[in-house]
Amino acid sequence: MAKSVLVADIGGTNARFALAEYGAGVVAVRETQNFRAEDFESIRDAADAYLEAVAARPQAACFAIAGPVTDTVIEFTNSPWVLDIDAVQKALSLKQLVVVNDFEALASGVGSLSSDDLLPVKTGAGDPHAPILVIGPGTGLGQALIVRGDTGDRVVSTEGGHVSFAPRTDEEIAVMQFIAREHPRVSVERLLSGRGLVNIHRALCALADTQRVSLRADEITQAAIEGKYPIAVRAVDMFCEVLGRVAGDAVLATGARGGVVLGGGILPKIKDIFLKSRFVERFLDKGRMRDYVERVPVDLIICDGAALVGAAAMMKTTHSCDS
């Protein structure tokens, strides 16, 4: 096993890098640094900047990226970056570069989290033999499954964030119709992401026939936390409610009665609002299938770097990292 491995969690907005070390069955990450994607022309440039800062030249790396990994040249769903795996491997002088979906990595790291890394959202006995759903909004809406088996857990990455949005209330229908003017197919990610929160806020301003205060996603959440703008407060509340409904639907679709683990970059920043929201109420609002989801526990990841730990764990268990 190499002494250190470069690991990265690369989203549409930020790229986080760290060095992973292995010993006595323990995976540890250190020297974590965060870079904004808009400050670098390419992933290679960001990785070079990190390696120069930590004065390290590992020979192996695992990059967790926000999007499906289906080819050796990957275009990000929510970023102008393009990852040419072979070119980056050569440029960084790596013997091995493994690229995985970011929520596949996050799910792979769930087993390494401590109780202090998780915030209970909803209690439940769960089914120890059923899958666990890992889902969360950030630049996009990531989703993966942890499938239990006799020989250990297996992680299945999905593109569940791109299923069609199914509004339930008149207000949600109106918001969907507003978004559909720009995006004829409205996926749940069009609401449950940073840009999705902006979409909800814009739609609610239009529905209220009021002048829209132009806000970024982080400004909307901050305004909601401070109670500055009623529409910002409502936008965040709706965001949480829709997430509850979508997560509950995903449990029904996948049989994930083992539990739901919420990740992504948005929820930890609004956790006080989130815990008071109707997330759980909407999660349980499944009509005659309420009993199916009622015993499912839900937890929120509140620690930084869970996807980096997952990328390191995947590198150790699935891929050879020998020098």
C-alpha positions as CSV (number, residue, x, y, z in Angstrom):
1,M,0.0,0.0,0.0
2,A,1.3,3.4,-0.9
3,K,2.3,5.6,2.0
4,S,-0.2,8.3,0.9
5,V,-2.9,8.6,-1.8
6,L,-4.3,11.7,-3.2
7,V,-8.1,11.9,-2.7
8,A,-10.5,14.5,-4.1
9,D,-14.2,15.4,-3.8
10,I,-14.9,17.4,-6.9
11,G,-18.3,19.1,-7.2
12,G,-19.7,21.7,-9.5
13,T,-18.7,24.5,-7.1
14,N,-15.8,23.3,-5.0
15,A,-13.0,20.8,-5.2
16,R,-11.7,19.4,-2.0
17,F,-8.3,17.6,-1.8
18,A,-6.6,15.6,0.9
19,L,-3.9,12.9,1.4
20,A,-5.2,9.5,2.6
21,E,-3.1,7.2,4.8
22,Y,-3.7,3.6,5.7
23,G,-2.7,1.7,8.7
24,A,-4.0,-1.1,11.1
25,G,-7.2,-1.2,9.1
26,V,-7.9,2.5,9.6
27,V,-8.3,5.0,6.9
28,A,-7.3,8.6,7.7
29,V,-7.2,11.8,5.7
30,R,-5.1,14.8,6.4
31,E,-4.0,18.1,4.8
32,T,-7.5,18.8,3.6
33,Q,-7.9,21.9,1.5
34,N,-10.8,23.4,-0.4
35,F,-10.6,25.1,-3.8
36,R,-13.3,27.0,-5.7
37,A,-13.8,25.6,-9.2
38,E,-14.1,29.1,-10.7
39,D,-10.6,29.9,-9.6
40,F,-9.0,27.2,-11.8
41,E,-9.3,26.5,-15.5
42,S,-9.1,22.7,-15.0
43,I,-9.0,19.9,-12.4
44,R,-5.3,19.4,-13.2
45,D,-4.6,23.0,-12.2
46,A,-6.4,22.7,-8.9
47,A,-4.7,19.4,-8.1
48,D,-1.3,20.8,-9.0
49,A,-2.0,23.8,-6.7
50,Y,-2.9,21.4,-3.9
51,L,0.1,19.1,-4.3
52,E,2.4,22.1,-4.4
53,A,0.9,23.5,-1.2
54,V,1.3,20.2,0.7
55,A,4.7,19.4,-0.9
56,A,3.6,15.9,-1.8
57,R,3.8,13.7,-4.9
58,P,1.7,10.6,-4.3
59,Q,1.7,7.9,-7.0
60,A,-2.0,7.0,-6.7
61,A,-5.2,9.0,-6.5
62,C,-9.0,8.6,-6.3
63,F,-11.2,11.4,-7.5
64,A,-14.9,11.4,-6.5
65,I,-16.8,13.6,-9.0
66,A,-20.3,15.0,-9.2
67,G,-21.7,13.1,-12.1
68,P,-21.9,9.7,-13.8
69,V,-18.6,8.0,-14.6
70,T,-19.2,6.4,-17.9
71,D,-16.2,7.2,-20.0
72,T,-12.5,8.2,-19.8
73,V,-13.4,11.8,-20.7
74,I,-16.1,13.1,-18.3
75,E,-18.1,16.3,-18.7
76,F,-19.5,17.5,-15.4
77,T,-23.3,17.9,-15.1
78,N,-23.1,21.2,-13.2
79,S,-19.6,22.6,-14.0
80,P,-17.7,23.7,-17.1
81,W,-14.8,21.4,-16.1
82,V,-13.9,18.4,-18.1
83,L,-11.9,15.5,-16.7
84,D,-9.7,13.6,-19.1
85,I,-8.6,10.7,-16.9
86,D,-5.6,9.6,-18.9
87,A,-4.4,13.1,-19.5
88,V,-4.7,14.1,-15.8
89,Q,-3.0,10.8,-14.7
90,K,-0.1,11.5,-17.0
91,A,0.2,15.2,-16.0
92,L,0.2,14.4,-12.3
93,S,2.7,11.5,-12.8
94,L,0.3,9.0,-11.2
95,K,0.7,5.3,-11.6
96,Q,-3.0,5.0,-10.9
97,L,-6.0,7.3,-11.0
98,V,-9.4,5.9,-10.1
99,V,-12.5,8.1,-10.7
100,V,-15.8,7.4,-9.0
101,N,-19.1,9.1,-8.5
102,D,-19.1,11.5,-5.5
103,F,-22.1,9.9,-3.8
104,E,-20.7,6.5,-4.4
105,A,-17.7,7.7,-2.5
106,L,-19.9,9.3,0.2
107,A,-21.8,6.1,0.7
108,S,-18.6,4.2,0.9
109,G,-17.5,6.4,3.8
110,V,-20.7,6.1,5.8
111,G,-19.4,3.0,7.6
112,S,-16.4,5.0,8.8
113,L,-18.4,7.8,10.4
114,S,-18.8,8.0,14.1
115,S,-22.0,8.9,16.0
116,D,-20.6,12.5,16.4
117,D,-20.5,12.8,12.6
118,L,-24.3,12.2,12.3
119,L,-27.2,14.2,13.5
120,P,-30.5,12.2,14.0
121,V,-33.4,13.6,12.0
122,K,-35.9,10.8,12.5
123,T,-35.7,7.8,14.7
124,G,-36.6,4.3,13.5
125,A,-35.6,0.7,14.1
126,G,-34.9,0.1,10.4
127,D,-34.3,-3.2,8.7
128,P,-30.7,-4.4,9.1
129,H,-30.9,-6.5,5.9
130,A,-32.3,-3.7,3.7
131,P,-30.4,-1.1,1.6
132,I,-29.5,2.3,3.0
133,L,-30.2,5.4,0.9
134,V,-27.6,8.1,0.8
135,I,-29.0,11.3,-0.7
136,G,-28.3,15.0,-0.5
137,P,-28.5,18.4,-2.2
138,G,-25.5,20.4,-3.2
139,T,-24.5,21.7,-6.6
140,G,-26.8,18.9,-7.7
141,L,-28.8,16.2,-6.0
142,G,-26.7,13.1,-5.4
143,Q,-28.0,9.7,-4.6
144,A,-26.5,6.2,-3.9
145,L,-27.5,3.0,-2.3
146,I,-25.6,0.8,0.2
147,V,-26.7,-2.7,-0.4
148,R,-26.1,-5.3,2.3
149,G,-24.8,-8.7,1.5
150,D,-23.2,-11.8,3.1
151,T,-19.8,-10.8,1.8
152,G,-20.1,-7.2,2.8
153,D,-21.7,-4.0,1.7
154,R,-21.9,-3.0,-2.0
155,V,-22.4,0.6,-3.1
156,V,-24.5,1.4,-6.1
157,S,-24.3,4.9,-7.5
158,T,-27.4,6.3,-9.2
159,E,-28.7,9.3,-11.0
160,G,-31.8,9.5,-8.9
161,G,-31.5,13.3,-8.8
162,H,-32.7,13.4,-12.4
163,V,-36.0,11.7,-11.9
164,S,-39.0,13.8,-12.8
165,F,-40.4,16.1,-10.1
166,A,-43.9,15.2,-9.0
167,P,-45.6,18.2,-7.3
168,R,-48.3,17.6,-4.8
169,T,-49.7,20.9,-3.7
170,D,-51.0,23.8,-5.8
171,E,-48.0,25.9,-4.8
172,E,-45.6,23.2,-5.9
173,I,-47.5,22.8,-9.2
174,A,-47.1,26.6,-9.8
175,V,-43.4,26.5,-9.0
176,M,-42.9,23.6,-11.4
177,Q,-44.8,25.5,-14.1
178,F,-42.5,28.5,-13.6
179,I,-39.4,26.3,-13.9
180,A,-40.8,24.5,-16.9
181,R,-40.7,27.8,-18.9
182,E,-36.9,27.4,-18.9
183,H,-36.6,23.7,-18.5
184,P,-39.4,21.7,-20.2
185,R,-38.4,18.6,-18.2
186,V,-38.4,19.5,-14.5
187,S,-36.3,17.0,-12.6
188,V,-36.1,17.0,-8.8
189,E,-32.6,18.5,-9.1
190,R,-34.2,21.6,-10.6
191,L,-35.5,22.3,-7.1
192,L,-33.2,20.3,-4.8
193,S,-29.8,21.9,-5.4
194,G,-28.1,25.2,-5.0
195,R,-29.5,26.4,-8.3
196,G,-32.8,24.7,-7.4
197,L,-33.2,26.8,-4.3
198,V,-32.7,29.9,-6.5
199,N,-35.4,28.5,-8.9
200,I,-37.8,28.1,-6.0
201,H,-37.1,31.6,-4.7
202,R,-37.5,33.1,-8.2
203,A,-40.8,31.2,-8.7
204,L,-42.2,32.3,-5.3
205,C,-41.3,35.9,-6.0
206,A,-43.2,35.7,-9.3
207,L,-46.2,34.0,-7.7
208,A,-46.3,36.7,-5.0
209,D,-46.2,39.3,-7.7
210,T,-43.4,41.1,-5.9
211,Q,-40.1,42.5,-7.1
212,R,-37.5,39.7,-6.8
213,V,-34.5,40.4,-4.6
214,S,-31.7,38.7,-6.6
215,L,-30.0,36.3,-4.3
216,R,-27.6,33.4,-4.7
217,A,-28.3,30.2,-2.9
218,D,-26.1,31.0,0.0
219,E,-27.7,34.4,0.3
220,I,-31.2,32.8,0.3
221,T,-30.3,30.4,3.1
222,Q,-28.6,33.2,5.1
223,A,-31.7,35.4,4.7
224,A,-33.9,32.6,5.9
225,I,-31.7,31.9,8.9
226,E,-31.9,35.6,9.8
227,G,-35.6,35.9,9.0
228,K,-34.9,38.8,6.7
229,Y,-37.2,38.0,3.7
230,P,-40.4,36.1,4.1
231,I,-40.1,34.6,0.6
232,A,-36.6,33.4,1.3
233,V,-37.9,31.7,4.5
234,R,-40.7,30.1,2.5
235,A,-38.2,29.0,-0.3
236,V,-36.0,27.2,2.2
237,D,-39.1,25.6,3.9
238,M,-40.3,24.4,0.6
239,F,-36.9,23.1,-0.3
240,C,-36.9,21.0,2.9
241,E,-40.5,19.8,2.3
242,V,-39.8,18.7,-1.3
243,L,-36.6,16.9,-0.1
244,G,-38.7,15.0,2.4
245,R,-41.1,13.8,-0.2
246,V,-38.4,12.9,-2.7
247,A,-36.4,11.0,0.0
248,G,-39.5,9.1,1.0
249,D,-40.3,8.3,-2.6
250,A,-36.8,7.0,-3.1
251,V,-37.2,4.7,-0.1
252,L,-40.3,3.3,-1.7
253,A,-38.6,2.9,-5.1
254,T,-35.4,1.2,-3.8
255,G,-36.6,-0.6,-0.7
256,A,-34.1,1.3,1.4
257,R,-35.7,0.5,4.8
258,G,-32.2,0.2,6.3
259,G,-32.1,3.9,6.7
260,V,-31.6,7.2,5.0
261,V,-28.3,9.2,5.3
262,L,-28.5,12.8,4.2
263,G,-25.4,14.4,2.7
264,G,-24.5,17.3,0.5
265,G,-23.3,20.8,1.2
266,I,-26.5,22.6,1.9
267,L,-28.3,20.9,4.8
268,P,-25.5,21.3,7.4
269,K,-25.6,25.0,6.9
270,I,-29.3,25.2,7.5
271,K,-29.7,22.4,10.0
272,D,-31.6,24.4,12.6
273,I,-34.2,25.4,10.0
274,F,-34.1,21.9,8.5
275,L,-34.8,20.2,11.8
276,K,-37.9,22.4,12.4
277,S,-39.2,22.0,8.9
278,R,-41.8,19.6,7.6
279,F,-39.2,17.3,6.1
280,V,-40.2,14.3,8.3
281,E,-43.9,15.0,7.8
282,R,-43.5,15.0,4.0
283,F,-41.2,11.9,4.2
284,L,-44.0,10.0,6.0
285,D,-46.8,11.3,3.7
286,K,-47.1,8.2,1.6
287,G,-50.8,7.3,2.0
288,R,-51.3,3.6,2.4
289,M,-47.5,3.1,2.2
290,R,-46.9,5.2,5.4
291,D,-46.1,2.1,7.4
292,Y,-43.4,1.1,5.0
293,V,-41.4,4.2,5.6
294,E,-42.3,4.8,9.3
295,R,-39.6,2.6,10.7
296,V,-36.9,4.0,8.5
297,P,-34.3,6.1,10.5
298,V,-32.9,9.3,8.9
299,D,-29.6,10.9,9.8
300,L,-27.7,14.0,8.6
301,I,-24.0,14.0,8.0
302,I,-22.6,17.0,9.8
303,C,-18.8,16.3,9.4
304,D,-16.6,17.7,6.7
305,G,-14.7,15.3,4.4
306,A,-17.0,12.2,4.5
307,A,-16.6,11.8,0.7
308,L,-12.8,12.0,1.0
309,V,-12.8,9.2,3.6
310,G,-15.1,7.3,1.3
311,A,-12.8,7.8,-1.7
312,A,-9.9,6.6,0.4
313,A,-11.9,3.6,1.6
314,M,-12.8,2.7,-2.0
315,M,-9.2,2.9,-3.0
316,K,-8.2,0.5,-0.2
317,T,-10.9,-2.1,-0.6
318,T,-11.5,-2.1,-4.3
319,H,-8.2,-1.0,-6.0
320,S,-4.6,-1.8,-5.6
321,C,-2.6,1.1,-4.3
322,D,0.8,-0.7,-4.1
323,S,3.8,1.5,-4.7
